[in-house]
Amino acid sequence: ARYNSALRFSAEHPRLMVVVVSADHPVSLICEGVELNAQCEWKPVSGCGLELPTLTDWVARGLAT
């Protein structure tokens, strides 16, 4: 009930952020009727697939042009 009440209350008061602490749910931060999720869903990819030159080679190529 606390979580749902916070959703409704924050939807009615858009300039407020509500923090909900519950025993059966992690701490929630709610703004404008939406729970803000801080969990990153980005999955890193190992390696970028590019072979980068060493600094020495990069400088040598720059001086050659």
CNS distance restraints for C-alpha pairs under 8 A (distance, minus, plus):
assign (resid   1 and name CA) (resid   5 and name CA) 5.94 0.50 0.50
assign (resid   2 and name CA) (resid   6 and name CA) 6.16 0.50 0.50
assign (resid   2 and name CA) (resid  20 and name CA) 7.14 0.50 0.50
assign (resid   2 and name CA) (resid  22 and name CA) 7.93 0.50 0.50
assign (resid   3 and name CA) (resid   7 and name CA) 6.36 0.50 0.50
assign (resid   3 and name CA) (resid  20 and name CA) 6.33 0.50 0.50
assign (resid   4 and name CA) (resid   8 and name CA) 6.36 0.50 0.50
assign (resid   5 and name CA) (resid   9 and name CA) 5.99 0.50 0.50
assign (resid   6 and name CA) (resid  10 and name CA) 5.94 0.50 0.50
assign (resid   6 and name CA) (resid  18 and name CA) 6.46 0.50 0.50
assign (resid   6 and name CA) (resid  20 and name CA) 7.17 0.50 0.50
assign (resid   6 and name CA) (resid  30 and name CA) 7.14 0.50 0.50
assign (resid   6 and name CA) (resid  33 and name CA) 7.64 0.50 0.50
assign (resid   7 and name CA) (resid  11 and name CA) 6.17 0.50 0.50
assign (resid   7 and name CA) (resid  30 and name CA) 6.62 0.50 0.50
assign (resid   7 and name CA) (resid  31 and name CA) 7.82 0.50 0.50
assign (resid   7 and name CA) (resid  32 and name CA) 7.60 0.50 0.50
assign (resid   7 and name CA) (resid  33 and name CA) 4.48 0.50 0.50
assign (resid   7 and name CA) (resid  34 and name CA) 6.58 0.50 0.50
assign (resid   7 and name CA) (resid  35 and name CA) 7.68 0.50 0.50
assign (resid   8 and name CA) (resid  12 and name CA) 6.36 0.50 0.50
assign (resid   8 and name CA) (resid  33 and name CA) 6.01 0.50 0.50
assign (resid   9 and name CA) (resid  13 and name CA) 6.26 0.50 0.50
assign (resid   9 and name CA) (resid  33 and name CA) 7.38 0.50 0.50
assign (resid  10 and name CA) (resid  14 and name CA) 5.85 0.50 0.50
assign (resid  10 and name CA) (resid  16 and name CA) 6.25 0.50 0.50
assign (resid  10 and name CA) (resid  17 and name CA) 6.70 0.50 0.50
assign (resid  10 and name CA) (resid  18 and name CA) 6.65 0.50 0.50
assign (resid  10 and name CA) (resid  30 and name CA) 6.83 0.50 0.50
assign (resid  10 and name CA) (resid  31 and name CA) 5.67 0.50 0.50
assign (resid  10 and name CA) (resid  32 and name CA) 4.93 0.50 0.50
assign (resid  10 and name CA) (resid  33 and name CA) 5.06 0.50 0.50
assign (resid  11 and name CA) (resid  31 and name CA) 7.25 0.50 0.50
assign (resid  11 and name CA) (resid  32 and name CA) 4.34 0.50 0.50
assign (resid  11 and name CA) (resid  33 and name CA) 4.07 0.50 0.50
assign (resid  11 and name CA) (resid  34 and name CA) 7.76 0.50 0.50
assign (resid  12 and name CA) (resid  32 and name CA) 7.38 0.50 0.50
assign (resid  12 and name CA) (resid  33 and name CA) 7.82 0.50 0.50
assign (resid  13 and name CA) (resid  32 and name CA) 6.93 0.50 0.50
assign (resid  14 and name CA) (resid  31 and name CA) 6.78 0.50 0.50
assign (resid  14 and name CA) (resid  32 and name CA) 4.71 0.50 0.50
assign (resid  14 and name CA) (resid  33 and name CA) 7.93 0.50 0.50
assign (resid  15 and name CA) (resid  31 and name CA) 7.87 0.50 0.50
assign (resid  15 and name CA) (resid  32 and name CA) 7.51 0.50 0.50
assign (resid  16 and name CA) (resid  31 and name CA) 6.44 0.50 0.50
assign (resid  16 and name CA) (resid  32 and name CA) 7.47 0.50 0.50
assign (resid  17 and name CA) (resid  29 and name CA) 6.80 0.50 0.50
assign (resid  17 and name CA) (resid  30 and name CA) 5.67 0.50 0.50
assign (resid  17 and name CA) (resid  31 and name CA) 4.75 0.50 0.50
assign (resid  17 and name CA) (resid  32 and name CA) 7.59 0.50 0.50
assign (resid  18 and name CA) (resid  28 and name CA) 7.99 0.50 0.50
assign (resid  18 and name CA) (resid  29 and name CA) 5.74 0.50 0.50
assign (resid  18 and name CA) (resid  30 and name CA) 5.06 0.50 0.50
assign (resid  18 and name CA) (resid  31 and name CA) 6.45 0.50 0.50
assign (resid  19 and name CA) (resid  27 and name CA) 7.02 0.50 0.50
assign (resid  19 and name CA) (resid  28 and name CA) 5.65 0.50 0.50
assign (resid  19 and name CA) (resid  29 and name CA) 4.69 0.50 0.50
assign (resid  19 and name CA) (resid  30 and name CA) 6.38 0.50 0.50
assign (resid  20 and name CA) (resid  27 and name CA) 5.70 0.50 0.50
assign (resid  20 and name CA) (resid  28 and name CA) 5.05 0.50 0.50
assign (resid  20 and name CA) (resid  29 and name CA) 6.49 0.50 0.50
assign (resid  20 and name CA) (resid  30 and name CA) 7.79 0.50 0.50
assign (resid  21 and name CA) (resid  25 and name CA) 7.56 0.50 0.50
assign (resid  21 and name CA) (resid  26 and name CA) 6.94 0.50 0.50
assign (resid  21 and name CA) (resid  27 and name CA) 4.79 0.50 0.50
assign (resid  21 and name CA) (resid  28 and name CA) 6.66 0.50 0.50
assign (resid  22 and name CA) (resid  26 and name CA) 6.58 0.50 0.50
assign (resid  22 and name CA) (resid  27 and name CA) 6.57 0.50 0.50
assign (resid  28 and name CA) (resid  35 and name CA) 6.59 0.50 0.50
assign (resid  28 and name CA) (resid  36 and name CA) 7.35 0.50 0.50
assign (resid  29 and name CA) (resid  35 and name CA) 5.75 0.50 0.50
assign (resid  29 and name CA) (resid  36 and name CA) 5.58 0.50 0.50
assign (resid  29 and name CA) (resid  37 and name CA) 7.76 0.50 0.50
assign (resid  30 and name CA) (resid  34 and name CA) 5.43 0.50 0.50
assign (resid  30 and name CA) (resid  35 and name CA) 4.26 0.50 0.50
assign (resid  30 and name CA) (resid  36 and name CA) 5.72 0.50 0.50
assign (resid  31 and name CA) (resid  35 and name CA) 6.41 0.50 0.50
assign (resid  31 and name CA) (resid  36 and name CA) 6.99 0.50 0.50
assign (resid  53 and name CA) (resid  57 and name CA) 5.98 0.50 0.50
assign (resid  53 and name CA) (resid  58 and name CA) 5.99 0.50 0.50
assign (resid  54 and name CA) (resid  58 and name CA) 6.19 0.50 0.50
assign (resid  55 and name CA) (resid  59 and name CA) 6.10 0.50 0.50
assign (resid  56 and name CA) (resid  60 and name CA) 6.11 0.50 0.50
assign (resid  57 and name CA) (resid  61 and name CA) 6.15 0.50 0.50
assign (resid  58 and name CA) (resid  62 and name CA) 6.25 0.50 0.50
assign (resid  59 and name CA) (resid  63 and name CA) 6.20 0.50 0.50
assign (resid  60 and name CA) (resid  64 and name CA) 6.23 0.50 0.50
assign (resid  61 and name CA) (resid  65 and name CA) 6.66 0.50 0.50
